[in-house]
Amino acid sequence: MKGYSIGIDIGGTSIKAAAFFGNADRDGLISGEIRRYPTRTADGAAPVREIIERAIDEISRGLPGRMIAIGVGTPGLVDREGNLIGAAVNIPGWDGLPLSRALEERWRVPVSVANDANMTAYGEWRFGAETGSAGDSLVCISLGTGIGGGVVLDGRILVGAGGMAGEIGHVVVEEGGRPCNCGLSGCLERYSSATGIAVSAVRMAPDFDSPLSREIAAGTAGPTAKQVYRALSAGDSLAAAIHRDSSRHLAKAIGVLAQTVNPKVIVIGGGVLEAGDIIIEGIREFLPRFVLPMSLESLNIRRASLGESAGVWGAAAHAWDKNA
Amino acid sequence: MKGYSIGIDIGGTSIKAAAFFGNADRDGLISGEIRRYPTRTADGAAPVREIIERAIDEISRGLPGRMIAIGVGTPGLVDREGNLIGAAVNIPGWDGLPLSRALEERWRVPVSVANDANMTAYGEWRFGAETGSAGDSLVCISLGTGIGGGVVLDGRILVGAGGMAGEIGHVVVEEGGRPCNCGLSGCLERYSSATGIAVSAVRMAPDFDSPLSREIAAGTAGPTAKQVYRALSAGDSLAAAIHRDSSRHLAKAIGVLAQTVNPKVIVIGGGVLEAGDIIIEGIREFLPRFVLPMSLESLNIRRASLGESAGVWGAAAHAWDKNA
């Protein structure tokens, strides 16, 4: 079928939109323009919807062929029918919004709505180097302010009975550990997200005497995950201990995935990865403690390849693949 | 299509065989005869194959209609093509056996081979009270000598890239804990299988003064999981502590499943369940520590309903559903 799909990715600071020509060759598919619009979440659901509608209008204007579908990645929980069911979102009025139906009525094309981490996983599955074929499976873990996750099995996003599949950030890795916003304690994201790394820095600093620990004591380092990893590259001992702690917890959660979902590829992305390959290397060091020896060798862990555009391309490709 | 499928379940002590008439009504489906043959694993793969072939001959003799497919549940790892790839089996010569092809050549029908825990999960999914429809998902955890597990998503067994999906018994629940045969330490099955419970009894007995601890000290209790649960029903304090420990570890692994796979139903079966509903109740008590509050209420954990015949009916139904 000739035409294109539209992908929308609703992020905390910007809404991204792009058009996807599914008939183009693989490289051509995702080389198009991505438009960005500031999110203005504080004003509630209505302005966010308006931005989405304007974005779709603007990105599709003048394009050859017909718009055949729209895909949207959104924060919060989404049920199997594409309705927003999650409360864990900072957009007032977002919970319960029938976004899928609203966009379908306006554009008269099928709309697929999924959690943004799931659309990101789909983008990495679809355009990654070692996946994208039937039968392939991928788990994507995004290390940002929190930790998001998505599971793609056999080309389909795993949503879960209650829309909670892929919530890897809330796997309890430290029983009775740091309290999490979700109500549990010891969740992975309390240790290995940018926020978790910063907390570790504050907590662990008193036990170290290093440039970073002195900066933290003096109040001249925030600290942030970025500062921790900058210190690590300069050989800081506190930074090394924080990195090991974060890596160990990530490896624990990955072991769980290897023994339950056993995906072909585990992809790690998100802002924390700006620190470089050391994040992947740190995880690998601890995998032998948590992954069955039989699957250790075949376990393929790599850095996300699409970066922050994975979500918008994933949403667009998902809409295309379901409907073209 | 008129006819039947054959299910084979290869267990440590017996090989079970049954015929499945997929066109019968739901209750009728699994009310047929199950034949049992002693396993004789020590003699190697050839006698086991002979028993399977004899079982198929005998169970199908005189049946109305045509045999349309064969399903086999086997210990060990099975790849996505139904070849045996696992070394973790006590049948010499089993590893690498092209069982699927061998049976196909002899009977000229499609043969589906899967790990026995996966076929058990399929049986529970197919014939359980709250699943069996497209979109439904189920995880089955079998507490026996070890801990087996299987994942059924949308009517399909999740095999995993390396055939390792559903290896729930080897989720590390206690970092640096009891060494496991698999090479890891702290695996779930070291704590919550019948074997694990017996080990806990020996290790924890010195800290208690109870009838069970005195029996263990005197060498008059093995101890076995059965003895522990018998003592528990008599109010023994050591037995209560062992039960809590086992339950907590199970809840931890279930939390992991709830946050990654998020199945509709989690079914617990296996010999340990002979102790009764207390096993499920024990798990429920610890779930709030490990399961996201948002999914806690909807998490459906229940006792397996087919018992030890789940594997053979699962194998038969799987063959039917794939081919009829």
Chai-1 contact restraints between the chains, C-beta under 6 A:
chainA,res_idxA,chainB,res_idxB,connection_type,confidence,min_distance_angstrom,max_distance_angstrom,comment,restraint_id
A,G160,B,N262,contact,1.0,0.0,6.0,A-B,restraint_1
A,A161,B,N262,contact,1.0,0.0,6.0,A-B,restraint_2
A,A161,B,P263,contact,1.0,0.0,6.0,A-B,restraint_3
A,A161,B,K264,contact,1.0,0.0,6.0,A-B,restraint_4
A,G162,B,N262,contact,1.0,0.0,6.0,A-B,restraint_5
A,G162,B,S295,contact,1.0,0.0,6.0,A-B,restraint_6
A,G162,B,S298,contact,1.0,0.0,6.0,A-B,restraint_7
A,M164,B,N262,contact,1.0,0.0,6.0,A-B,restraint_8
A,M164,B,S295,contact,1.0,0.0,6.0,A-B,restraint_9
A,A165,B,V261,contact,1.0,0.0,6.0,A-B,restraint_10
A,A165,B,N262,contact,1.0,0.0,6.0,A-B,restraint_11
A,E167,B,Q259,contact,1.0,0.0,6.0,A-B,restraint_12
A,H170,B,Q259,contact,1.0,0.0,6.0,A-B,restraint_13
A,H170,B,L292,contact,1.0,0.0,6.0,A-B,restraint_14
A,V171,B,V256,contact,1.0,0.0,6.0,A-B,restraint_15
A,V171,B,Q259,contact,1.0,0.0,6.0,A-B,restraint_16
A,V172,B,G255,contact,1.0,0.0,6.0,A-B,restraint_17
A,V172,B,F290,contact,1.0,0.0,6.0,A-B,restraint_18
A,C182,B,L292,contact,1.0,0.0,6.0,A-B,restraint_19
A,G183,B,P293,contact,1.0,0.0,6.0,A-B,restraint_20
A,G255,B,V172,contact,1.0,0.0,6.0,A-B,restraint_21
A,V256,B,V171,contact,1.0,0.0,6.0,A-B,restraint_22
A,V256,B,V256,contact,1.0,0.0,6.0,A-B,restraint_23
A,Q259,B,E167,contact,1.0,0.0,6.0,A-B,restraint_24
A,Q259,B,H170,contact,1.0,0.0,6.0,A-B,restraint_25
A,Q259,B,V171,contact,1.0,0.0,6.0,A-B,restraint_26
A,V261,B,A165,contact,1.0,0.0,6.0,A-B,restraint_27
A,N262,B,G160,contact,1.0,0.0,6.0,A-B,restraint_28
A,N262,B,A161,contact,1.0,0.0,6.0,A-B,restraint_29
A,N262,B,G162,contact,1.0,0.0,6.0,A-B,restraint_30
A,N262,B,M164,contact,1.0,0.0,6.0,A-B,restraint_31
A,N262,B,A165,contact,1.0,0.0,6.0,A-B,restraint_32
A,P263,B,A161,contact,1.0,0.0,6.0,A-B,restraint_33
A,K264,B,A161,contact,1.0,0.0,6.0,A-B,restraint_34
A,F290,B,V172,contact,1.0,0.0,6.0,A-B,restraint_35
A,L292,B,H170,contact,1.0,0.0,6.0,A-B,restraint_36
A,L292,B,C182,contact,1.0,0.0,6.0,A-B,restraint_37
A,P293,B,G183,contact,1.0,0.0,6.0,A-B,restraint_38
A,S295,B,G162,contact,1.0,0.0,6.0,A-B,restraint_39
A,S295,B,M164,contact,1.0,0.0,6.0,A-B,restraint_40
A,S298,B,G162,contact,1.0,0.0,6.0,A-B,restraint_41
